[in-house]
Amino acid sequence: MELTPRKSRIVWRDLGVEQPVDRKTSIFTPVLIVGCLIVMVSFAVRASFGVFQIPIAAEFGWLRSEFSLAIAIQNLAWGIGQPIFGAIAEKIGDRRAIVAGSLVYAIGLVLSANAVSPIEHQTYAWLIGFGIAGTGFGVILAVVGRASTADNRSMSLAVATAAGSAGQVFGAPVAEWMLGFLTWQTTFVVFAGAILAMLLTLPLMRAPEMASKTELEESLGQILAKAFKDPSFSLIFLGFFSCGYQLAFLTAHFPAFVTELSSPIPVGGFLHNIGITTTSALGAVAISLIGLSNIAGTLLAGWAGKRFSKKYLLAGIYTGRTVISALFILLPITPFSVIVFSIAIGSLWLATVPLTSGLVAHIYGLRYMGTLYGIVFFSHQLGSFLGVWLGGRLYDVYGRYTAVWWIGVGVGAFSAIVHLPIRERRLTGLVTV
């Protein structure tokens, strides 16, 4: 990045265009606000799918693994679609990529609402997954990163990530509430309408111009080749696997896990008095608590990422997840332990995202952050696929989630270790900031 003083203004040239930015630019730009709204709505819908697991399986008499596989495919499609939509955004523009993602997302939800067989749900899950890719972190974090000053970038990425958690706060409880008076099919259609409604905010998203098509074509191959040859890129890729495994497993299976394994809600206790009278309601609230506590955890990660080594912060987060998960499964599962676990794991939930995306931006530059982070995120979604699918599969085999839970503990420890050798420095020969 070349910095040129111009009457107390800074000029960015890392995007192939001159972009003046005030020295004291507010972090809350229209791009960040709109990006937060899109991610929040997208992730609210995504986070609710675990609530539908028992009702759909009960209506059709399916095994737990049938609907779990649909959610697993959804996560895999998200991972495959992430670098694709990242590249689309870099070629034709962020807003067009978001429109395309929203349309695919809504179509997938409407078709799923009319599905009556496992294969139909599993097929339409591909559309939902690609829709999440077009409205999720890969596209949104890239545009937020480009629209932020270097000083604000780490925190801006954290705020956008936290918005996804905000969606999780109300996504599962809203779905649980709607199922009280609507069918799951109608709820899916309502969610599709919400996805389309968020497009009304896109005119406010005016991000910095991208590099020219010629510049993109000339340098993308070179940047990808250098990144793939860099051992640190491989380590980031491998490390993000466990994040996807743990998060997707909990999102898809934790409501059912709590419903079936938690001890009853004590009559006259605090939870009972505020309306949480069943373990099913506790499961939905647990997902909400994870999202709520993650808002603070993600913002703290963004603050810390600007001041401390990102790789050591990531290693610490994965270590914390490993210890918390091990303790939870070893101790009796009660409403109190569910609440404590949800808050503790939530504080580390998406704290990895601003640090991982920030690490990619720092080492490999901003120009192709969407594509490169999308590739890294594919590993995250491979983990998501296995976490969701194995959760359902092993439940059908053993009648419990213990085995798949301990696998999550193991891969968390693995991720903590592989982040340590990463070289947290700018890769030579690339345009970076």
N, C-alpha and C positions, 0 to 999 in steps of 0.2 A: 504494500500500500504506500502510495506517495502522499505525503502531507504537505500542502502548500498553503501558508497563511494568506488569507484574503479578507482583510477587514474583519478579524475575529471569526472567520469561518474556515472550515476544513474541507478539502476536496478529496473525495474517494476516487481512485482510478482502478480499483481491483475488479470492477465489473465490466470493464471495457468502455465505460462512459464516465464523464465527470458528473459527480453528484454532490452538490453542496449540502453540508449538514451543519447546523448551529452547534457551537461548542457545548452548550448546555441544553441539548435536546431532551425533552421529556421522554421517559421510557414508554409512556402510554400513548403511542401513535395510533391513528385509525387502522393501520395495518395490523398492529398487535391486538387491538380490541376486536376487530372482525375475525381475525385468526382464532382468538380465544373462543368466540361464540361458535364458530364452525366446529372446532375440536370438541367443545363442550356438548353440543347436540349430538354429534357423531358418536362420541364415546358414551353418552347417556344411553343411547339405543344399544350399542354394543355390550355395555356392562349389564344389561338387563336379561340377556339370553339365558343365564343360569336359572333365573326365576321360572322360565318356561319349561325347564327340563322335566319336572315331575308332572305338571298338568298335561303336556303333550304325550309323554310316555303312558300316562294313565288312560287318556282318552282312546288311544289306539292299541294299547296293550303291548307296547314295544319294550324291548330290553333297554337298559340304561345306555348301552353303548351305541344304539341306533341314532338317537338325537345328539349324543356326544360327538359322534363322527361328523355330523353336520356342522357343529360348532368348530370342530378340529379343522375341517376343510375350509371353513370360513377364515380361520386364522392363517392357514397355509396360503390361501388365495390373497389375503392381505399382504403376506410377505412377498409373494411373487409379483403382485401388483405395485408394491411400493417403489422399487427402482424404475418400473415402467412409467408410473405417473410422475415420478421425479424427473425423468427424462422428457416426458410430455410437457411438463410445466416449464422446463428449461428451453424447449423448442418453440412452443406456441403460446406460452404465458400461463401464469399461475391461476388466474380466474377461470380460464377455459378448462384447465385441468380439474378444478374444483367443481365446475358445472357438470362435466362429464362424470366425475365420481359420484356426485349427488344423484344424478339420473339413474346410474347403474344401481346404487344403493337402494333407492326407492323402488325400482322395478323388482329387485331381488326380494324385498320385504313383501310387496304385494303378491308376487308369485308364491312365496312361502306361505302366505296366509291361506292360499287355496290348495296347498299340498296335503295329500292324504296318505302318502307312503314315505318310508325312510329315504328311498332313492330320490324322490322329488325334493325333499328337504336338503339332502346332500348335494344335489345338482344346483339348486338355487342358492346354496351357501357360497358357491363360487362368485355369484354376482354380488352378494352382500360383502364378501371379503374384498373384492376389487373396489366396491364402493367406499369401504372404510379406508382403503389405500389412497383413494382420491380426495378424501376429506380429513385425513389423519396427519400424523406427525411428519411423514416424509415431505409432503408438499408444504404444510403450514410452517414447520420449523425452518425450512429453507427460505421461504419468503420473509418470515420474521427476522431471521438472521441477516439477510441482505438489507432489510429496512432499518436495522438497528445500528447505532454507532458501536465502535469497538468497545467503548467503555460500558455500554448498556447491554451488549450482546448476551453475556452469560445470564444476566437476570431476565432479559426478555425471553430467552429460550425456556427459562424456568417458569415464568408466568404462563406462557403458552402451554407448557406441559401440565402445570397445575390446573389449567382450565379443563383438561381432560379428566382430571380427578374430580373437579367440581361436577362434571357430568355424571360421574360414577356415584356421587353423593345422592343424587335424586333419581338416577335412572332405574335402579333395581326397586326402590320403594314405590316409585310411580307405577312401574309395571305390576308390582304386587297389589297396589291399590286399584288399578284399572281392572285387574282380573277378578276383583270383587263384584263388578257389575257389568263387565264386558267379556266376551269370549277372547281367547288368545288370538284368534284370527282377526277380530276387529282391532285389537290392540296393535297388531302388526301394521295394519293399514293406517292407523292414527300415527304411528311412528314414521311411516313413509311420508305422510303429510308434513310432519315436523322437519324431516330432512330437506324436503323441497322448500319449505318456508324460509330456511336459513339463507337461501340464495338471494333473498331480497336485500341482504346486507353487502353483497359483493361490490356494488358501485363504489363503496367507501374504501375498498382495498386497492390502493394505488401504490404498488411497490416500485422500487427502483427498476429502471429498464435493464433488460438482460443484454448480454453481449450479442453481437451480430451472429447471424446464422453461419457465416463464413468462419468466424472465430471459433464457434462451437465445434464445427466439423473438423477444424484443423487441430484442435487440442484435446478433445474428449478421449480419443484413443490413447494418446500419450499419457494423460493423467490416469486413466484406468490401468494402463500397463505398469506405471510406476507404483501405483497403490497396491496392485496385486503382487508385485515383487517385494513389497515392504513387509517384513515380518510383523511389524506392529499392527498393520491392517488385518492380518490373519488372526492375531491375538484378540483384537477388538471384536472381530467377527465371531470367534469361538466363545469369548466371554459373554456376549449378549444372548447366547443360547439359553442359559439358565434363567435369565430374566423373563424371557418369553414362556418358558416351561412353568415357572412358579406362578406368574401372574395369570396366565390363561387357565391353569388348573384351578386356581382359587376362584376366578371369576365364574367359570362354568360349573364347578362342583361344590364350592364352599356352602352355598345356600342349602343344597341337598345334604351335604356332610353335617351341617349344624342341625338341620331338621331331624335327622335320624340318630345322631350320636350324642347330642347335648342332653344333659339332664333337664327335667322339666323346669319351666319358669315358676319360681316360688310364688304362691298366691299371697298377695299383700305386700310383696317386695316392690322395690323401686321400678323395675322393668314392667311388672304387672300393673302397677298404678299408672304408668304413662301409656298404657295400651298395648304393650308387647306381651301378649298372653300365650303365644304358641312358639315353639321352636322354629316353625316355618317363618313367622314374622321376624324372629331373631336372626335367621339366616339372611333375610333381605336387609335388615338393619346393619348386619355385620359388613356387608358389601359397601353400604353407605358410609359406615365409620371408617373403613379402609380408605375410601376416597376422600373423606373429610380430613383425616389426619395426614394424608399424602399431600394435601395442599401446602401445609406448613413444611413438611419434609422436603418437598420439591423446591419451594422457595429458598429454604435453607441451603439446599444443594447448589442452587444457582448462585447464591451469595458466596458460598465456600469455593465454588469452581473458579471464581475470579481471583481468589487469594491463595489457594493451595493447589497442590498437584492433583489433577483430575484422576490419574490412574490410581493413586493411593486412596483417594476418596471412594472410588468405585470398588477397590479391593475391600475397604472397610464396610461398605454397604452390603456387599455379598456375604461377608463374614457375619454381619449382624443378622441378615435374613436366615442364614444357616442355623445359628444358635437359637434364634426365636422359634423357628419351625420345629427344631428338635425338642425343645422344652415343651412346646404346646402338645405334641403328640405323646410325649412321655408322661405328662400329668393328666389327671382326670379332666374330662371335657365338661365344663359347667357353663352356665350363662355368663358367670363372671370371667372365666378364662377365655371365652369367646370374645368378650368385649375387650379385654386386655390385649389379646393376640391381635385383634383387628386394628387397634390403635397403634400397637408396636410395629406390626408388619406394614401397616399403611404409611407410617412415617418414612419407610424405605421403599415404598411401592414403585413409584415412577421417578424417584430421585436419580436413578441411573440414566434417564433419558436426556436431560439437559447436559449432564456430564459427558455422556457418550457422543451426543451430537456436537457438543462443544469441542470434544477431543478430535473428532473428524474434521471440523472446521479449522481448528488450530493447525493440525498437521498437513492437511491437504487443500486448504483454501475454501473460499465461499462459492466460487463460480459453479462448481459441480457438487456442492454439498448435498443437494437433493438426490442426485444419482448415487453418490458414494454412501451416504447415510442409508439410502434405500437398500443398497446391497448388504450393508451391515445389518439392517433391520430384517432382512430375509432370514438370517440366522435366528434372530429373536422369534420369528414366526414359525420356523422349523421346530423350535422348542415349544412354542404355543400349540402346534399341531400335536406333538407327542404328549404334552401335558394333558390336553383335553381328551384325546383319544384313549391314551393309556388309563386315564381316570375312569372312563366308562367301561373299557375292556376289562381291566383288573377288578373293578367292582362286580361285574357280571360273573367273573371266575371265582373270586374269593368272598364276595358279599360285603366287602369293606374297602376303605381307601388307604389302608396302612402302607401297603407296598409302594404305591405310586407316591405317597407322601415322602417316604424315605429316599426314593430316587431323587425327588426334588431337593432334599437336604444334601445329597451327594453332589449334584451338579452345581448347587450353590457354592459349595466349598471349592469345586473345580474352577469356577469363574473368579473367585477371590484370588486364587493362585496365578491364573494366566494373565491377569492384569499387571502383575508386578514387573515383568520384563519389558513392557511397552516403553518405547523411546518417545517421550513426550516432547518432541521438537518438530519444527517445521521441516517438511521434506524438501530437499533442495531441488530446484528446477521447476517448482510449481508456483503459481500465483497465490500467495497467502496474505493474511492480514495479521 
